[in-house]
């Protein structure tokens, strides 16, 4: 029997420092998130970051927490439930970090008689700190606890026509009635070294402004190339003016060079250039979460307006929208029927 395993980022169990701390510990101690030797990672995370960050993060979570729980978890659960109604296969939901573990989700499928799983990392783009860590962790759990289980992984779908169509139409819907001066695609940031580490050629990714436009096998695992490709495809689909669209990167840690331009710097630049009406798209995520709801929708609005901007609109992620559910259902059912995967 075939089944589907959806995996998203995860969430603390509550917006309290007590629950945020172990969640952040698991997240930040992941060697694909903070990729330094374990002894240094331990000092940095447990000796420095976790001494102050849980309280601050808990305050941020409390701003966006729903009555039903974490928005990311609730949205993912709704998506999984809807997907289950569009396929004959069992659908389970796991999280890379937190109590809703990948192991629990695989156990759920195993108990239903599933012996072949389609793993769906809920990330459009390949990055070692998101897509790759989900795949690696799932394979580790499979090897240790479910050795007879076969796993096939859905590839990153950043340029898939079905995805670009549903993303573009969702953005168009979000823009209705908003007379924008500019649309900023703000993607989750990663250290520049992650791009180079993910380059199988070990020479192509120079992050010099041109390598992303030169065809290479490196693009299969290059986050920077993939996010810019998503922006360009959406721009073409919606026929957006070239001068009114740009991309940037949010959420960074101090000390290392991260992908640029930085989103908070772009808020200032755009406002200083006289852009009064700004729309922000967070297309690195398919589900709204802390980064989209607090960092962009709330803090981003404050930052933009503080430096002279007027109207600000965060375009919601695809979440559990019916059109997005139908796209995923198409992909998983094609895999069930023929073994085909989207490209």
C-alpha positions in Angstrom: 0.0 0.0 0.0 1.2 3.5 -0.8 0.9 6.5 1.5 1.9 10.2 1.7 4.0 11.8 4.3 3.8 15.6 4.5 6.6 17.3 6.5 6.7 20.9 7.5 9.1 22.9 9.8 7.4 22.4 13.2 6.5 24.6 16.2 6.8 24.7 19.9 3.8 23.3 21.8 2.9 26.7 23.3 4.1 30.3 23.0 6.0 30.0 26.3 9.7 30.1 26.9 9.5 26.7 28.6 8.2 25.1 25.4 10.1 27.3 23.0 13.5 26.5 24.5 13.5 22.7 23.6 12.1 23.5 20.2 14.9 26.0 19.5 17.4 23.6 20.9 16.4 20.8 18.4 16.2 23.3 15.5 19.5 25.2 16.1 21.5 22.1 17.0 20.7 20.6 13.6 24.0 20.5 11.8 22.3 21.6 8.5 20.9 24.7 10.2 24.0 25.9 12.0 26.8 24.0 10.2 29.8 24.4 12.4 31.5 21.6 14.4 29.3 20.2 17.1 31.4 21.5 20.0 31.2 25.0 18.6 27.5 24.6 17.8 26.9 23.5 21.4 28.7 26.5 22.8 26.9 28.9 20.4 23.4 27.5 20.8 23.3 26.2 24.4 25.9 28.6 25.9 24.7 31.8 24.2 21.6 31.8 22.1 19.3 29.7 24.4 20.2 31.9 27.3 18.1 34.8 26.0 16.4 33.8 22.7 13.5 31.6 24.1 11.9 34.5 26.0 12.1 36.8 23.0 10.8 34.1 20.6 8.0 33.2 23.0 6.9 36.8 22.9 6.9 36.7 19.1 4.9 33.5 19.0 2.4 34.9 21.4 1.6 37.6 18.9 0.5 35.2 16.2 -0.7 32.2 18.2 -4.3 31.1 17.3 -6.9 29.7 19.7 -6.4 26.3 17.9 -2.6 26.4 18.4 0.4 27.2 16.3 -0.7 28.7 12.9 1.9 26.6 11.0 0.6 23.4 12.6 -3.1 24.2 12.3 -2.7 25.2 8.6 -0.6 22.1 7.9 -3.3 19.9 9.6 -6.0 21.5 7.6 -4.0 21.0 4.4 -3.4 17.3 5.2 -7.0 16.7 6.0 -8.2 18.3 2.7 -5.5 16.4 0.7 -6.8 13.1 2.3 -10.2 13.8 0.7 -8.6 14.0 -2.8 -6.7 10.7 -2.7 -7.3 7.1 -1.8 -3.9 6.9 0.0 -3.4 7.5 3.7 -1.9 10.9 4.4 0.2 11.6 7.5 1.7 14.9 8.8 5.0 15.2 10.6 7.2 18.1 11.6 11.0 18.3 11.3 11.2 19.8 14.8 8.9 19.6 17.8 6.6 17.0 19.3 4.8 16.2 16.0 7.8 14.1 14.9 8.5 12.4 11.6 8.7 9.1 13.5 5.2 9.4 14.7 3.9 10.2 11.2 5.7 7.2 9.7 4.4 5.0 12.5 0.9 6.1 11.7 1.3 5.1 8.0 3.0 1.9 9.0 0.1 0.9 11.2 -2.3 1.4 8.3 -0.4 -1.1 6.2 1.6 1.4 4.1 4.9 0.0 2.8 5.7 2.6 0.2 5.7 6.3 1.1 5.9 9.5 -0.9 7.8 12.0 1.2 6.6 15.6 0.6 8.9 18.3 2.1 6.6 21.3 2.3 9.3 23.6 0.8 9.2 24.8 -2.8 13.0 25.3 -2.9 16.1 23.2 -2.1 18.1 24.3 0.9 20.2 22.2 3.2 18.5 23.9 6.2 15.0 23.1 5.1 14.4 20.6 2.3 17.6 18.6 2.7 17.3 18.2 6.5 13.8 16.9 6.1 14.9 14.2 3.6 18.0 13.3 5.7 16.0 13.0 8.9 13.3 10.9 7.3 15.8 8.5 5.9 17.5 8.2 9.3 14.2 7.4 11.0 13.3 4.9 8.2 16.6 3.1 8.5 16.4 2.8 12.2 12.7 2.1 12.8 11.1 1.1 9.5 13.7 -0.7 7.4 11.3 -2.3 5.1 9.5 0.9 4.2 10.3 2.3 0.7 10.5 6.1 0.4 10.3 8.3 -2.7 10.8 12.0 -2.3 8.9 14.7 -4.1 11.5 17.0 -5.8 11.6 20.8 -5.0 8.8 22.3 -7.1 9.9 25.9 -7.3 9.5 26.1 -11.1 6.8 23.5 -11.6 4.1 25.0 -13.9 1.2 23.8 -11.6 2.9 25.5 -8.6 3.7 28.7 -10.4 0.1 28.9 -11.6 -1.4 28.4 -8.2 1.1 30.7 -6.5 0.6 33.5 -9.1 -3.1 33.3 -9.0 -3.0 33.4 -5.2 -0.8 36.5 -5.3 -3.1 38.1 -7.9 -6.1 37.5 -5.5 -4.1 39.0 -2.6 -3.3 42.1 -4.7 -6.9 42.9 -5.6 -7.8 46.4 -4.5 -4.2 47.2 -3.5 -2.6 49.9 -5.8 1.0 48.8 -5.2 4.1 50.7 -6.1 6.3 47.7 -5.6 6.1 43.9 -4.9 8.9 42.5 -2.8 9.5 38.7 -2.8 11.0 38.1 0.6 12.6 34.7 0.9 14.0 33.0 4.0 17.7 33.8 4.2 20.6 31.4 4.5 24.4 31.8 4.9 26.2 32.2 1.7 28.4 29.2 2.6 25.3 27.0 2.4 25.1 27.8 -1.3 28.7 26.7 -1.8 28.3 23.6 0.3 25.3 22.5 -1.8 27.1 23.0 -5.1 28.0 19.5 -6.4 30.5 21.0 -8.9 32.4 22.8 -6.1 33.1 25.7 -8.4 29.9 27.0 -10.1 28.2 28.9 -7.3 30.2 32.1 -6.8 27.2 34.3 -5.7 28.6 36.9 -8.1 25.3 38.1 -9.7 25.8 36.0 -12.8 26.2 32.3 -11.8 22.5 31.8 -11.2 21.8 32.7 -14.8 24.4 30.3 -16.3 22.9 26.8 -16.8 24.5 24.3 -14.4 23.7 21.1 -12.6 24.4 23.1 -9.5 21.0 24.7 -9.9 19.3 21.5 -8.8 20.5 22.3 -5.2 21.0 26.0 -5.4 18.6 27.9 -3.2 19.5 31.3 -4.5 19.0 30.3 -8.2 15.7 28.6 -7.3 14.1 31.5 -5.5 15.1 34.0 -8.2 13.6 31.6 -10.7 10.3 31.5 -8.8 10.2 35.3 -8.8 10.9 35.5 -12.5 8.3 32.9 -13.4 5.6 34.5 -11.3 6.5 37.9 -12.8 6.1 36.5 -16.3 2.8 34.7 -15.4 1.3 37.8 -14.0 3.0 40.2 -16.5 4.3 42.3 -13.7 6.4 45.4 -14.6 10.1 44.6 -14.3 10.8 47.8 -12.3 8.1 47.0 -9.8 9.4 43.6 -8.6 12.4 42.5 -6.6 13.6 39.8 -4.3 15.3 39.9 -0.9 16.2 37.6 2.0 14.9 37.8 5.6 15.9 36.2 9.0 19.6 36.1 9.5 22.1 35.5 12.3 24.9 37.9 13.0 28.5 37.0 12.2 28.5 35.5 8.8 27.6 36.8 5.3 24.0 35.8 4.4 22.3 36.1 1.0 21.6 39.7 0.0 19.8 42.0 -0.3 18.4 41.9 3.2 14.7 42.4 3.5 14.8 44.9 6.3 17.3 47.0 4.3 15.0 46.8 1.3 12.1 48.2 3.3 14.2 51.3 4.0 15.6 51.5 0.5 12.2 51.3 -1.2 10.6 53.8 1.2 13.5 56.2 0.7 13.0 55.9 -3.1 9.4 57.1 -2.7 7.6 53.8 -2.8 4.5 54.3 -0.7 2.5 51.2 -1.3 4.4 47.9 -0.8 3.2 44.3 -1.2 5.3 41.5 0.2 5.2 37.9 -0.9 6.8 35.2 1.3 7.1 32.4 -1.3 9.8 30.4 0.5 6.9 29.0 2.6 3.6 27.3 1.6 2.2 27.8 5.1 2.1 31.0 7.1 4.3 30.8 10.2 6.2 32.9 12.7 8.4 34.4 9.9 5.5 35.4 7.7 3.0 36.5 10.3 5.2 38.2 12.9 8.5 39.1 11.1 7.0 40.2 7.8 3.3 41.0 8.3 3.8 42.8 11.7 7.5 43.9 12.1 7.9 44.4 8.3 5.0 46.8 8.2 6.3 48.7 11.2 9.8 49.0 9.6 8.5 50.1 6.2 6.1 52.8 7.7 8.8 54.0 10.1 11.0 55.1 7.3 8.3 56.8 5.2 6.2 54.1 3.6 2.4 54.3 3.8 0.4 51.2 2.8 1.8 47.8 3.4 0.3 44.4 2.5 1.6 40.9 3.3 0.2 38.4 0.8 -0.7 35.2 2.6 1.0 31.9 1.8 -0.9 29.2 -0.1 -1.9 27.6 3.2 -4.8 25.2 2.8 -6.3 26.9 -0.2 -8.4 24.6 -2.4 -6.4 25.3 -5.5 -3.2 24.4 -3.8 -4.7 21.2 -2.3 -5.8 20.2 -5.8 -2.3 20.7 -7.2 -0.8 18.5 -4.5 -3.5 16.0 -5.0 -2.6 15.9 -8.7 1.0 15.2 -7.9 0.5 12.5 -5.3 -2.2 10.7 -7.4 0.1 10.7 -10.4 2.8 9.1 -8.3 0.3 6.5 -6.9 -0.9 5.6 -10.4 2.2 5.7 -12.5 5.2 6.5 -10.2 5.6 9.8 -12.0 6.9 12.8 -10.1 6.4 16.5 -11.0 9.2 18.4 -12.8 
